[in-house]
Amino acid sequence: MKFSFVSAVAALTMLATLAGCGGKQQYTVKGNVLNLTNSGLVLTNNGGDDLSLPVGATSFAFSKQIDYGTMYTVAIKAQPAHMTCGWDTANVGSAGYNVEITLQLSCQQNAYNLGGQITGLTAAADGTARTITLINGSSGTATISSASATNGAVDFVIGTVADGQSYGVTAVPSDNGLSCTVANGTGVMHEVAVSNILVTCVPK
């Protein structure tokens, strides 16, 4: 069986390459990012290789490659402003276990409760419970019964609103004998839950 000169050269080249890098294949730790709309996200690999991602980034790759068999642990060192990111795939592994290292990270805007207190939500004269319905635009609805109120007062939460999004709470008119008005019902959600919406109900 003939051994060609070309095959010999290719084999020698491969051996020289392996010898030059210690005989171990190297891997790039990289991945994809979904919905990164704010700045500030910083990733770190093995606690010493930091990588800052810009707004709108859809992928990442650490500049330092790791050798075959080396463990990697990619952590979120800093969350982006007003957002929380999390791993869709395992962020810990060993180089060489898969053909390549590709992680998946998803981010979403933080959201907070929107609520407050109702007063004057009393039962009808015959003791029948009365309800009122509150709406936040087209994104949230809450129906509250006088049965859950104490002396007509009850706290409520109408849902959650993403940080930076506006809200507008109104009371749906009803024929239950109560007229309800809303104070502090509009604003923009910012970093903390809203709990100061005041709904006041009085007999019609």
C-alpha positions as CSV (number, residue, x, y, z in Angstrom):
1,M,0.0,0.0,0.0
2,K,1.4,3.3,-1.0
3,F,1.8,6.2,1.4
4,S,1.5,9.5,-0.5
5,F,3.8,12.4,0.1
6,V,0.7,14.7,0.5
7,S,-0.7,12.4,3.3
8,A,2.6,12.5,5.1
9,V,2.8,16.3,5.0
10,A,-0.8,16.6,6.3
11,A,0.0,14.2,9.1
12,L,3.1,16.1,10.1
13,T,1.3,19.4,9.9
14,M,-1.4,18.1,12.3
15,L,1.1,16.8,14.7
16,A,3.0,20.1,14.7
17,T,-0.2,22.0,15.4
18,L,-1.1,19.8,18.3
19,A,2.4,20.0,19.7
20,G,2.3,23.7,19.5
21,C,-0.9,24.1,21.5
22,G,-0.1,21.3,24.0
23,G,-2.1,18.7,22.1
24,K,-5.5,19.9,23.3
25,Q,-8.3,21.3,21.1
26,Q,-9.6,24.7,22.2
27,Y,-13.2,25.8,22.5
28,T,-15.0,29.1,22.4
29,V,-17.6,29.6,25.0
30,K,-20.5,31.4,23.3
31,G,-24.2,31.7,23.1
32,N,-27.4,33.5,22.1
33,V,-29.3,36.2,23.8
34,L,-33.0,37.0,23.5
35,N,-34.8,40.3,24.2
36,L,-31.9,42.3,25.6
37,T,-33.4,45.8,25.3
38,N,-31.5,47.5,28.2
39,S,-27.9,48.1,29.0
40,G,-25.8,46.8,31.8
41,L,-25.7,43.0,31.3
42,V,-22.3,41.5,32.2
43,L,-21.4,37.8,32.0
44,T,-18.4,36.1,33.5
45,N,-16.8,32.7,32.7
46,N,-15.2,30.8,35.6
47,G,-15.2,34.0,37.7
48,G,-12.4,35.7,35.8
49,D,-13.3,36.4,32.2
50,D,-15.9,39.2,32.1
51,L,-17.9,40.2,29.0
52,S,-20.2,43.2,28.8
53,L,-23.1,43.0,26.3
54,P,-24.5,46.1,24.5
55,V,-28.2,46.8,24.1
56,G,-29.7,44.7,21.4
57,A,-27.0,42.0,21.4
58,T,-28.3,38.7,20.1
59,S,-25.1,36.6,20.7
60,F,-22.0,36.6,22.8
61,A,-18.6,34.9,22.7
62,F,-15.8,35.0,25.3
63,S,-12.4,36.0,23.9
64,K,-10.5,33.5,26.0
65,Q,-10.9,30.0,24.7
66,I,-10.7,27.0,27.0
67,D,-9.0,23.6,26.5
68,Y,-10.6,20.3,25.9
69,G,-11.8,18.9,29.2
70,T,-11.8,22.2,31.0
71,M,-14.9,23.1,33.0
72,Y,-16.8,26.3,32.3
73,T,-19.3,28.2,34.4
74,V,-20.9,31.2,32.8
75,A,-22.6,33.4,35.3
76,I,-24.6,36.6,35.2
77,K,-22.3,39.1,37.0
78,A,-24.7,42.1,36.5
79,Q,-28.3,42.2,35.3
80,P,-29.3,44.8,32.7
81,A,-31.2,47.9,34.0
82,H,-34.8,47.1,34.8
83,M,-34.5,43.6,33.5
84,T,-33.9,40.0,34.7
85,C,-32.1,37.5,32.5
86,G,-31.9,33.7,33.0
87,W,-30.4,30.6,31.3
88,D,-32.6,28.5,29.0
89,T,-29.7,25.9,28.8
90,A,-27.2,24.6,31.4
91,N,-24.6,27.3,32.0
92,V,-22.1,24.8,33.4
93,G,-20.3,22.0,31.5
94,S,-17.1,20.6,30.2
95,A,-15.4,21.5,26.9
96,G,-15.6,18.7,24.5
97,Y,-18.7,17.1,25.9
98,N,-20.5,18.6,22.8
99,V,-19.1,19.6,19.4
100,E,-19.4,23.2,20.4
101,I,-20.4,25.3,23.5
102,T,-23.5,27.3,22.7
103,L,-25.6,28.6,25.6
104,Q,-29.0,30.3,25.5
105,L,-29.9,33.3,27.6
106,S,-33.3,35.1,27.8
107,C,-34.1,38.5,29.3
108,Q,-37.4,40.1,30.3
109,Q,-38.5,43.4,31.6
110,N,-39.1,43.5,35.4
111,A,-42.8,43.7,36.3
112,Y,-44.4,44.9,39.5
113,N,-47.9,44.6,41.2
114,L,-50.4,47.3,40.5
115,G,-52.9,47.9,43.3
116,G,-54.3,49.9,46.1
117,Q,-57.3,50.1,48.4
118,I,-61.1,50.3,48.0
119,T,-63.3,52.0,50.6
120,G,-67.1,52.0,50.7
121,L,-67.6,48.6,49.1
122,T,-70.5,47.5,51.3
123,A,-73.2,44.9,50.9
124,A,-76.7,45.8,49.8
125,A,-79.3,46.6,52.4
126,D,-80.6,43.1,52.2
127,G,-77.1,41.7,52.8
128,T,-76.4,40.7,49.2
129,A,-72.7,41.1,48.3
130,R,-71.9,43.8,45.8
131,T,-68.9,43.7,43.4
132,I,-67.0,46.3,41.5
133,T,-64.8,45.7,38.5
134,L,-61.5,47.6,37.9
135,I,-59.6,47.6,34.6
136,N,-56.1,48.7,33.6
137,G,-56.5,49.6,30.0
138,S,-56.7,46.3,28.1
139,S,-54.0,44.5,30.1
140,G,-55.6,43.7,33.5
141,T,-59.0,43.3,35.2
142,A,-60.0,42.7,38.8
143,T,-63.4,42.1,40.3
144,I,-63.7,42.6,44.0
145,S,-66.6,41.6,46.2
146,S,-67.9,43.3,49.4
147,A,-67.7,39.8,50.9
148,S,-63.9,40.2,51.1
149,A,-64.1,43.7,52.6
150,T,-64.0,44.7,56.3
151,N,-66.3,47.7,56.9
152,G,-66.3,48.3,53.2
153,A,-62.5,48.5,52.9
154,V,-60.3,46.0,51.1
155,D,-56.9,45.9,49.4
156,F,-56.6,44.9,45.7
157,V,-54.1,44.0,43.1
158,I,-55.2,44.3,39.5
159,G,-52.2,42.5,38.0
160,T,-48.6,43.4,37.1
161,V,-47.1,46.1,34.8
162,A,-43.7,46.0,33.2
163,D,-41.1,48.6,34.4
164,G,-41.4,51.7,32.3
165,Q,-44.9,51.0,31.1
166,S,-47.8,53.3,31.7
167,Y,-51.0,52.3,33.5
168,G,-54.5,53.7,33.8
169,V,-57.0,52.2,36.2
170,T,-60.7,52.9,36.0
171,A,-63.9,51.6,37.6
172,V,-66.5,50.0,35.4
173,P,-69.9,51.6,35.9
174,S,-72.4,49.2,37.4
175,D,-76.1,49.1,38.5
176,N,-75.3,47.7,42.0
177,G,-76.2,50.9,43.8
178,L,-72.6,52.2,44.2
179,S,-70.8,54.9,42.4
180,C,-67.0,54.5,42.5
181,T,-64.2,56.9,41.7
182,V,-60.5,56.3,41.3
183,A,-57.6,58.5,42.5
184,N,-53.9,58.0,41.7
185,G,-55.0,55.6,38.9
186,T,-52.6,56.7,36.2
187,G,-48.8,56.8,36.1
188,V,-45.7,54.9,34.9
189,M,-44.4,51.8,36.6
190,H,-40.8,52.3,37.9
191,E,-38.8,49.8,40.0
192,V,-41.3,49.3,42.8
193,A,-44.9,48.0,43.1
194,V,-47.7,50.6,43.0
195,S,-50.0,50.3,46.0
196,N,-51.5,53.8,46.4
197,I,-54.5,53.7,44.0
198,L,-57.6,54.7,46.0
199,V,-61.0,53.6,44.9
200,T,-63.9,55.3,46.8
201,C,-67.4,54.0,46.5
202,V,-70.5,55.8,47.8
203,P,-74.2,55.0,47.5
204,K,-75.8,56.4,44.3
